């Protein structure tokens, strides 16, 4: 009788747990958000009319994060050269000072002035090249220990006078948002994050002199292009920030392509394309493979044309950028997925992808495959990854698999936005 009672109790607990899980991830809510997003997309005006950026507009990139937030405690919830013989000679775009030529050789980075670090927007800032403290003890996930978890930060200068900041989301979503400030003070922005990150990003640009020499967009998803859209819409509405943008660099398909091939993210694609139509032509630059952009002593190379793939079409249609900064190379993969990553590797070869620093594709999960990371063979990994994704909350995420690949490559330095805004100098 006691055994039968125990079995009944266990059975009821299992049913209760399954029911609770079904309620928390119920398809009704997700499908409603999907219908709202598609309806909003249909109402987008292509003449640049204002389209508010709402979390509900981008249900695949933000809804999951909002659901995970409910599971967290209140304290956690807030928060190369190209070796392809078939490639044509690269074109060059000059921005600011410089010749547009590809850098040759490497140079020893100069030691920067001491920096005490900052606290920005209430989030913890991790700075390489200075003393600092992080969480006690190593990560429990594999053998990866992030810089934010270490007791002592590295003392060496990495970028020789330049500074790269990888920003955490102001909410709990996954984003890609970074600013590289050259040793001469010019700004290069990569993507920017969600609409809700726009005000914060604007303040960070203002704090660095308000002059953006080059704004690089990987692809028009809300968690990448939303902040730029918000800033541009505010300017159009008369909210003057004093920010000057010399050039925006991107490669977008026609709006109809996103409707057909990337419907879950078509709202932002349509909105940003419509907004660009109202900007001066001199500000807009459609990029292509092999093109170089020069900002002071930083050389940016466009690594691919926009891909048409059979899977994960929106992410694989992104642009990959490689930056040379004082003898160091940084590869920004955006959200490039496996099929796109294989094409990127085939076109550029391992030598073309080899980089000192790599931004982990698609926030560290379900992005490019292991072969791409083997080719890059980085010394430093940048993880634009919130805590819930770093911990692979939910069985659909492949963060742990990516960590295993990087562990096998014996990469020793990992800067992750789960620890707050990350700064490399």
JOHUWO-V524142 format. One record per residue. N is the residue number from 1. RES is the residue in one small letter. NEAR is the number of other C-alpha atoms within 12 Angstrom. D_FIRST is the distance of its C-alpha to the first C-alpha in whole Angstrom. Layout:
N RES NEAR D_FIRST
N RES NEAR D_FIRST
This chain:
1 x 7 0
2 x 8 4
3 x 9 5
4 x 10 5
5 x 11 6
6 x 12 9
7 x 13 10
8 x 14 11
9 x 14 12
10 x 14 14
11 x 14 15
12 x 14 17
13 x 14 18
14 x 14 20
15 x 14 21
16 x 14 22
17 x 14 24
18 x 15 26
19 x 14 27
20 x 13 29
21 x 16 30
22 x 15 32
23 x 15 33
24 x 21 35
25 x 22 36
26 x 18 37
27 x 15 39
28 x 13 41
29 x 19 42
30 x 27 44
31 x 18 45
32 x 17 47
33 x 26 48
34 x 28 50
35 x 22 51
36 x 22 53
37 x 34 54
38 x 28 56
39 x 20 57
40 x 29 59
41 x 35 60
42 x 24 62
43 x 20 64
44 x 29 65
45 x 22 69
46 x 25 70
47 x 18 73
48 x 26 71
49 x 24 70
50 x 26 68
51 x 33 64
52 x 31 62
53 x 38 59
54 x 27 56
55 x 31 53
56 x 35 52
57 x 39 54
58 x 44 53
59 x 35 49
60 x 28 49
61 x 38 50
62 x 37 49
63 x 33 46
64 x 30 44
65 x 34 45
66 x 27 45
67 x 26 41
68 x 30 40
69 x 26 42
70 x 20 40
71 x 20 37
72 x 19 39
73 x 12 40
74 x 12 43
75 x 11 45
76 x 20 44
77 x 23 45
78 x 26 49
79 x 27 50
80 x 35 72
81 x 33 74
82 x 31 73
83 x 21 74
84 x 24 74
85 x 13 77
86 x 14 77
87 x 22 77
88 x 13 80
89 x 18 82
90 x 25 80
91 x 22 81
92 x 25 81
93 x 30 81
94 x 25 82
95 x 32 81
96 x 27 83
97 x 20 84
98 x 21 84
99 x 21 85
100 x 26 82
101 x 27 82
102 x 33 79
103 x 26 79
104 x 15 80
105 x 14 79
106 x 17 77
107 x 16 78
108 x 16 77
109 x 19 75
110 x 19 77
111 x 20 75
112 x 21 75
113 x 18 75
114 x 16 72
115 x 21 70
116 x 17 68
117 x 26 65
118 x 20 64
119 x 17 62
120 x 24 62
121 x 22 60
122 x 16 58
123 x 24 56
124 x 30 56
125 x 32 59
126 x 44 59
127 x 41 63
128 x 40 63
129 x 31 67
130 x 28 66
131 x 21 64
132 x 24 60
133 x 23 57
134 x 25 54
135 x 21 50
136 x 15 49
137 x 18 48
138 x 17 48
139 x 24 46
140 x 15 42
141 x 20 43
142 x 21 44
143 x 22 48
144 x 34 49
145 x 31 51
146 x 42 52
147 x 43 56
148 x 36 54
149 x 28 51
150 x 27 54
151 x 19 55
152 x 21 59
153 x 29 61
154 x 24 63
155 x 19 67
156 x 22 69
157 x 29 70
158 x 34 69
159 x 37 71
160 x 31 74
161 x 31 75
162 x 37 73
163 x 36 69
164 x 39 66
165 x 42 64
166 x 45 60
167 x 49 59
168 x 47 55
169 x 47 55
170 x 35 55
171 x 35 52
172 x 40 49
173 x 44 50
174 x 46 51
175 x 48 55
176 x 52 58
177 x 51 61
178 x 42 63
179 x 41 67
180 x 45 69
181 x 38 72
182 x 35 75
183 x 26 77
184 x 24 80
185 x 27 77
186 x 33 77
187 x 41 73
188 x 48 71
189 x 47 68
190 x 46 65
191 x 46 63
192 x 48 62
193 x 48 59
194 x 43 58
195 x 43 60
196 x 35 58
197 x 39 59
198 x 36 63
199 x 29 64
200 x 29 63
201 x 43 64
202 x 37 68
203 x 20 68
204 x 33 67
205 x 35 70
206 x 21 72
207 x 20 72
208 x 25 73
209 x 21 76
210 x 26 75
211 x 28 77
212 x 37 75
213 x 37 77
214 x 38 74
215 x 40 71
216 x 47 69
217 x 46 66
218 x 48 64
219 x 47 62
220 x 48 62
221 x 50 58
222 x 50 57
223 x 53 56
224 x 47 59
225 x 50 62
226 x 47 61
227 x 42 63
228 x 46 66
229 x 47 66
230 x 37 65
231 x 38 68
232 x 40 70
233 x 31 69
234 x 26 70
235 x 24 73
236 x 20 74
237 x 17 73
238 x 11 76
239 x 15 73
240 x 16 76
241 x 27 74
242 x 20 77
243 x 26 75
244 x 26 77
245 x 34 76
246 x 28 78
247 x 33 76
248 x 35 73
249 x 41 72
250 x 36 70
251 x 31 69
252 x 38 68
253 x 29 68
254 x 20 69
255 x 27 66
256 x 19 66
257 x 19 64
258 x 33 61
259 x 26 61
260 x 18 60
261 x 24 59
262 x 34 57
263 x 31 56
264 x 38 53
265 x 41 56
266 x 41 59
267 x 45 59
268 x 53 61
269 x 46 63
270 x 43 65
271 x 41 65
272 x 49 66
273 x 37 69
274 x 29 70
275 x 33 71
276 x 34 72
277 x 20 75
278 x 22 76
279 x 24 77
280 x 14 80
281 x 14 81
282 x 16 82
283 x 23 78
284 x 25 76
285 x 28 76
286 x 27 74
287 x 35 73
288 x 30 74
289 x 34 73
290 x 36 75
291 x 34 76
292 x 36 77
293 x 43 77
294 x 35 79
295 x 39 78
296 x 30 80
297 x 35 79
298 x 44 76
299 x 42 76
300 x 48 73
301 x 43 73
302 x 44 71
303 x 44 69
304 x 41 69
305 x 31 69
306 x 31 67
307 x 33 64
308 x 24 63
309 x 23 60
310 x 16 58
311 x 19 55
312 x 28 54
313 x 31 57
314 x 39 58
315 x 43 57
316 x 40 59
317 x 40 62
318 x 46 62
319 x 45 65
320 x 50 65
321 x 47 67
322 x 44 69
323 x 43 70
324 x 41 73
325 x 44 73
326 x 32 75
327 x 29 74
328 x 38 71
329 x 38 69
330 x 39 66
331 x 42 64
332 x 47 63
333 x 51 61
334 x 49 59
335 x 44 56
336 x 44 58
337 x 36 55
338 x 30 55
339 x 30 57
340 x 39 60
341 x 45 59
342 x 27 60
343 x 29 63
344 x 41 64
345 x 33 64
346 x 25 66
347 x 27 69
348 x 33 69
349 x 27 68
350 x 27 66
351 x 21 69
352 x 31 70
353 x 43 66
354 x 31 66
355 x 34 66
356 x 33 66
357 x 36 63
358 x 40 61
359 x 45 59
360 x 46 55
361 x 41 55
362 x 43 53
363 x 45 52
364 x 48 51
365 x 39 48
366 x 30 49
367 x 34 53
368 x 41 55
369 x 34 54
370 x 30 54
371 x 27 57
372 x 40 59
373 x 42 58
374 x 28 59
375 x 30 62
376 x 39 62
377 x 31 61
378 x 33 61
379 x 28 62
380 x 34 60
381 x 44 57
382 x 45 57
383 x 49 54
384 x 48 54
385 x 42 51
386 x 40 49
387 x 34 46
388 x 36 43
389 x 36 45
390 x 36 45
391 x 27 42
392 x 25 41
393 x 23 39
394 x 19 37
395 x 13 37
396 x 14 40
397 x 23 42
398 x 25 44
399 x 36 45
400 x 26 44
401 x 25 45
402 x 36 49
403 x 38 48
404 x 22 47
405 x 30 51
406 x 38 53
407 x 28 51
408 x 20 52
409 x 25 56
410 x 22 56
411 x 29 57
412 x 25 57
413 x 31 58
414 x 43 55
415 x 45 56
416 x 44 53
417 x 47 53
418 x 45 50
419 x 38 52
420 x 40 55
421 x 43 58
422 x 41 59
423 x 41 63
424 x 44 65
425 x 38 68
